[in-house]
Amino acid sequence: MAPTDELEYLKSLVNQLNDKIKTLEEKAKAAVKPKTPAQQLRTILVGPPGSGSSSFCASFVMGALNNAWFLFRQGYSSTSHR
């Protein structure tokens, strides 16, 4: 293969890959449904130890198990420093 032929071949491969990437990105965008404001809602619950904030959070989460959630408990982490 002559150098110019090889260069043209590589350029065509790059163009094919770019087209495939564009197609995949369009499919991915079409597959993702936009979230409603309620699905985007995030809540921060703060309270001193023993005030029931962890209990409230646990009971609240039980009602909304289908949403992503994280529970951060103050003072119970093995990496926390006092």
C-alpha positions in Angstrom: 0.0 0.0 0.0 1.3 3.4 -0.9 1.6 6.0 1.9 -1.2 8.1 0.3 -3.5 5.1 0.0 -2.8 4.2 3.6 -3.5 7.7 4.8 -6.8 7.8 2.9 -7.7 4.4 4.4 -7.0 5.7 7.9 -9.0 8.8 7.2 -12.0 6.8 6.1 -11.7 4.6 9.2 -11.8 7.7 11.4 -14.8 9.0 9.5 -16.6 5.7 9.9 -15.8 5.6 13.7 -17.1 9.2 14.1 -20.3 8.3 12.3 -20.8 5.3 14.6 -20.1 7.4 17.7 -22.6 10.0 16.6 -25.2 7.3 15.9 -24.6 5.8 19.4 -24.8 9.1 21.1 -28.1 9.9 19.4 -29.5 6.5 20.4 -28.4 7.0 24.0 -30.0 10.5 24.2 -33.2 9.1 22.8 -33.3 6.2 25.3 -32.9 8.4 28.4 -36.1 9.8 29.6 -36.0 13.3 31.2 -36.5 13.2 35.0 -39.4 15.0 36.6 -38.7 17.7 39.2 -39.8 15.2 41.9 -37.3 12.7 40.7 -34.5 15.3 40.8 -35.4 16.4 44.4 -32.6 16.0 47.0 -33.0 16.6 50.7 -30.5 17.2 53.4 -31.6 16.4 57.0 -29.5 17.8 59.8 -29.9 17.2 63.5 -27.9 16.6 66.6 -27.2 13.0 67.7 -30.2 11.5 69.4 -32.8 13.9 67.8 -34.3 11.2 65.6 -32.9 12.5 62.3 -31.6 9.1 61.3 -34.9 7.4 62.3 -36.8 9.9 60.3 -34.6 9.4 57.3 -34.9 5.7 57.4 -38.7 5.8 57.6 -38.8 8.4 54.8 -36.5 6.2 52.6 -38.7 3.2 53.1 -41.5 5.1 51.4 -39.3 6.0 48.4 -37.2 2.9 47.7 -37.4 3.4 44.0 -35.3 6.6 44.2 -31.6 6.8 44.7 -30.6 7.8 48.2 -27.7 8.1 50.5 -27.7 8.0 54.3 -24.9 9.9 56.1 -24.9 9.4 59.8 -22.8 11.7 61.9 -20.5 10.1 64.4 -20.9 6.5 63.2 -18.2 6.4 60.5 -15.1 4.4 61.1 -13.1 7.2 59.4 -14.5 10.0 61.5 -12.2 11.9 63.9 -13.3 13.4 67.2 
